């Protein structure tokens, strides 16, 4: 089992911890090390085991949060079977493992929405965690041909660190709009630093950060107080994901959007005076009119209307 413990500010709770999260098994049924199907086990067996574990742990600590350990893909038949057979009754979080080949982030819109609808029809929505995600790139590879761990990881290569960073931000926006709450980047079978592969997502030789590290830092800052999605804009190649956030005493913005275009033609955005645009790395964009391309930008404001007007008036 995997255990996830999160810290919280001491003033908000006496023990300074959020609830303990426990993942029950990892990749059962379809692997050879946890209830393997070649030994006769099925998703039904995992659902039964998960229910027993859920009931026992909740009896000891009602606050413990049970994470599904099925760990299959977003569109996997195993994921669907788990949900349709009542597995959601025995969990608080649904986890996924994604090792998809490079593809446009907007193509995940329909699968995430379908997963959300499937859960709603079979026990109610649960937060989604991606407890393993492959998204690798290296502008300065240690050797050629490039290798990123094992065959599964090598399927997830991007042409450059910039391309991977852009994808991470866009993919996160799509997922956040449909219940995704946490992403764990996976190093898998990565070897020593600057060794025969480059499976570490964020850092390379000597702890030098890859481009993805800076991009993820900006993303995390922008979404540190996200509470719920407000609107998805999908019009003629323009993609915009708008979220509400929690107002903080220091004046932190209350609305954040991620926007980009999937068309070959750039779109002209005139930034509403009450909104501010930031680039992929979180730097303020000073111009009132910008060219929106496949590189995502952030739009932030204290109210939804300035952000929505900016997206609605894109030309």
C-alpha positions in Angstrom: 0.0 0.0 0.0 1.0 3.6 -0.6 0.6 6.2 2.1 0.2 9.9 1.5 0.3 12.4 4.4 -0.2 16.1 3.9 0.9 18.9 6.2 -1.4 21.7 7.2 -0.8 24.9 9.0 -0.6 24.3 12.8 -3.2 26.9 13.6 -5.8 25.2 11.4 -5.7 21.8 13.2 -4.1 20.6 16.4 -2.0 17.9 14.9 -1.0 20.0 11.9 -2.0 17.2 9.5 -4.6 16.7 6.9 -6.2 13.2 6.8 -4.0 10.2 6.0 -4.5 8.9 2.5 -4.0 5.1 1.9 -3.8 3.5 -1.5 -4.8 -0.1 -1.5 -2.4 -2.2 -3.7 -0.9 -0.9 -6.9 -1.9 -1.9 -10.4 -3.7 -5.1 -9.5 -5.2 -7.6 -11.9 -3.4 -6.4 -15.1 0.1 -6.8 -13.6 1.9 -9.9 -12.4 2.5 -8.7 -8.8 -0.9 -7.8 -7.3 -3.9 -10.1 -7.7 -2.7 -11.1 -11.2 -5.3 -12.2 -13.7 -3.1 -15.1 -14.8 -3.7 -16.5 -11.3 -7.5 -16.2 -11.8 -8.1 -12.8 -10.1 -10.4 -10.2 -11.6 -11.6 -6.7 -11.0 -14.4 -8.2 -8.9 -11.8 -9.6 -6.5 -10.1 -6.3 -6.1 -13.5 -4.5 -5.4 -14.2 -7.0 -2.7 -10.7 -6.7 -1.1 -11.0 -2.9 -1.3 -14.3 -2.9 0.4 -12.9 -5.0 3.3 -9.9 -2.7 3.6 -12.1 0.4 3.4 -14.5 -0.8 6.2 -11.6 -1.8 8.5 -9.6 1.4 8.1 -12.7 3.7 8.5 -13.6 1.8 11.7 -10.2 2.7 13.2 -10.0 6.2 11.7 -13.1 7.7 10.1 -11.0 10.5 8.6 -8.7 8.2 6.7 -9.1 8.6 2.9 -9.0 5.5 0.7 -7.3 5.8 -2.6 -8.2 3.2 -5.3 -5.1 1.3 -6.3 -6.4 -0.1 -9.6 -4.1 2.5 -11.2 -5.2 1.9 -14.8 -5.6 4.5 -17.6 -8.1 7.2 -18.2 -10.0 5.2 -20.8 -9.0 1.7 -19.7 -11.6 -1.0 -19.6 -10.3 -1.8 -16.1 -11.1 1.7 -14.9 -14.6 1.5 -16.4 -15.3 -2.0 -15.0 -14.2 -0.9 -11.5 -16.6 2.0 -11.5 -19.6 0.1 -13.0 -19.2 -2.7 -10.5 -19.6 -0.5 -7.5 -16.0 0.2 -6.6 -16.7 3.8 -5.8 -18.5 2.8 -2.6 -15.2 1.6 -1.2 -13.0 4.7 -1.9 -12.6 8.4 -1.5 -10.2 9.0 -4.4 -9.9 7.5 -7.8 -6.4 7.1 -9.1 -5.0 6.7 -12.6 -1.7 5.9 -14.2 -1.1 7.7 -17.6 1.7 6.8 -20.0 0.2 8.2 -23.2 2.3 9.1 -26.3 2.6 12.8 -27.0 -0.8 14.2 -28.2 -2.7 17.5 -28.0 -3.9 18.2 -24.5 -7.4 19.2 -25.7 -8.0 15.6 -26.9 -8.3 14.7 -23.2 -11.4 16.8 -22.8 -13.9 14.1 -23.8 -12.2 11.3 -21.9 -12.1 13.3 -18.7 -15.7 14.4 -19.1 -16.7 10.8 -19.8 -15.0 9.6 -16.6 -16.8 12.3 -14.6 -20.2 11.2 -16.1 -19.5 7.5 -15.5 -18.7 8.2 -11.8 -21.8 10.3 -11.4 -23.9 7.4 -12.8 -22.3 4.8 -10.5 -22.0 6.2 -7.0 -21.1 9.8 -7.4 -18.0 11.7 -8.4 -14.7 11.3 -6.6 -11.6 13.4 -6.8 -9.2 12.0 -9.4 -5.4 11.7 -8.7 -2.9 10.7 -11.4 -0.4 8.9 -9.1 1.9 8.1 -12.0 2.2 10.3 -15.0 4.8 10.0 -17.8 5.8 13.3 -19.5 9.5 13.3 -20.4 11.8 15.6 -22.3 15.5 16.5 -22.2 17.1 19.3 -24.2 20.6 18.1 -23.2 20.4 14.3 -23.2 23.2 12.3 -21.6 23.4 10.0 -24.5 22.0 9.1 -27.9 19.6 7.7 -28.7 17.7 9.3 -25.9 16.2 6.9 -23.3 13.7 7.6 -20.6 13.6 4.6 -18.4 11.7 1.6 -19.7 9.6 1.0 -22.8 6.4 2.4 -21.1 8.2 5.6 -20.2 9.8 6.0 -23.6 6.3 6.1 -25.1 5.8 9.5 -23.3 8.6 11.5 -24.9 8.2 15.1 -26.1 10.4 16.8 -28.6 11.6 19.5 -26.3 11.4 20.6 -22.7 9.3 23.6 -23.8 6.8 21.3 -25.6 6.5 19.1 -22.5 6.0 22.1 -20.3 3.3 23.5 -22.5 1.6 20.2 -22.5 1.7 19.8 -18.7 0.0 23.2 -18.2 -2.7 22.6 -20.8 -3.3 19.0 -19.7 -3.6 20.1 -16.0 -6.2 22.7 -17.0 -8.3 20.2 -18.9 -8.1 17.7 -16.0 -8.8 20.3 -13.3 -12.0 21.2 -15.1 -13.2 17.6 -14.6 -12.2 16.5 -11.1 -8.5 16.0 -11.4 -6.9 17.3 -8.2 -3.3 15.9 -7.9 -0.6 14.8 -10.3 2.5 12.8 -9.4 5.3 12.8 -11.9 6.8 9.4 -12.3 10.5 8.6 -12.7 10.0 4.9 -13.0 13.3 3.1 -13.7 15.4 6.2 -14.0 19.0 5.5 -13.4 21.8 7.6 -11.8 21.9 11.4 -12.5 23.2 12.0 -16.0 23.3 8.3 -16.5 22.0 6.1 -19.4 18.5 7.5 -19.2 16.7 10.7 -18.4 13.6 9.5 -16.6 13.6 12.2 -13.9 11.0 14.8 -15.1 12.1 17.9 -13.2 15.9 17.7 -12.6 19.0 16.7 -14.5 22.7 16.6 -13.8 23.8 18.3 -10.5 20.2 19.1 -9.6 19.8 21.6 -12.5 16.1 22.2 -13.1 14.6 21.4 -16.4 12.2 23.8 -18.1 9.3 21.7 -16.8 10.3 22.6 -13.2 9.9 26.3 -13.7 6.6 25.8 -15.6 5.2 23.6 -13.0 6.2 26.1 -10.3 4.3 28.8 -12.1 1.3 26.5 -12.5 1.3 25.6 -8.9 1.4 29.2 -7.8 -1.5 30.1 -10.1 -3.6 27.2 -8.9 -2.7 27.2 -5.3 -6.2 28.3 -4.2 -8.3 26.9 -7.0 -11.8 25.8 -5.7 -13.9 25.0 -8.8 -14.1 25.3 -12.6 -16.3 28.1 -13.8 -16.4 27.7 -17.6 -14.8 26.0 -20.5 -14.4 28.0 -23.7 -13.9 25.9 -26.9 -14.5 27.9 -30.0 -12.8 27.6 -33.4 -9.5 26.3 -32.0 -9.6 28.6 -29.0 -9.4 26.7 -25.7 -9.9 28.5 -22.4 -10.4 26.9 -18.9 -11.6 29.4 -16.3 -11.5 28.6 -12.6 -12.6 30.4 -9.4 -10.1 30.6 -6.5 -10.3 31.6 -2.9 -9.6 35.2 -2.1 -6.7 35.6 0.4 -5.9 38.5 2.7 -2.9 39.4 0.6 -5.1 40.3 -2.4 -4.5 37.1 -4.4 -6.6 37.0 -7.6 -9.9 35.2 -7.4 -10.2 34.0 -11.0 -7.5 32.2 -13.1 -7.8 30.9 -16.7 -5.5 28.9 -18.9 -5.9 29.7 -22.6 -4.3 28.6 -25.9 -5.1 27.9 -29.5 -4.9 24.6 -31.3 -5.3 26.1 -34.8 -2.3 27.1 -36.9 -3.5 30.7 -37.0 -2.8 32.8 -33.9 -5.7 34.5 -32.2 -5.5 38.2 -31.0 -6.5 38.7 -27.4 -7.2 42.2 -26.1 -6.8 41.9 -22.4 -9.6 43.5 -20.4 -8.3 46.4 -18.2 -9.5 44.5 -15.1 -7.5 41.4 -16.0 -3.8 40.6 -16.2 -2.0 38.2 -18.5 1.0 36.0 -17.5 3.2 33.9 -19.7 4.0 30.2 -19.3 6.6 30.9 -16.7 4.4 33.2 -14.6 5.9 36.5 -15.9 3.5 39.4 -16.4 2.7 40.3 -20.0 2.7 44.1 -20.2 1.0 44.4 -23.6 -2.8 45.0 -23.7 -3.0 43.1 -27.0 -1.3 39.7 -27.4 -1.0 36.9 -29.9 -2.5 33.7 -28.5 -0.7 30.6 -29.9 -0.3 27.0 -28.9 1.8 28.2 -25.9 -0.7 28.7 -23.0 -1.1 31.9 -21.1 -2.7 32.7 -17.8 -5.4 35.3 -17.4 -6.2 36.5 -13.9 -8.7 38.9 -12.3 -10.7 39.5 -9.2 -14.0 38.7 -11.0 -14.9 36.3 -13.8 -16.3 38.9 -16.2 -13.0 40.5 -17.3 -11.5 37.1 -18.1 -14.6 35.8 -19.9 -14.8 39.1 -21.9 -11.2 38.7 -23.0 -11.8 35.2 -24.2 -15.2 36.0 -25.8 -13.7 38.9 -27.9 -10.7 36.9 -29.2 -10.2 37.5 -32.9 
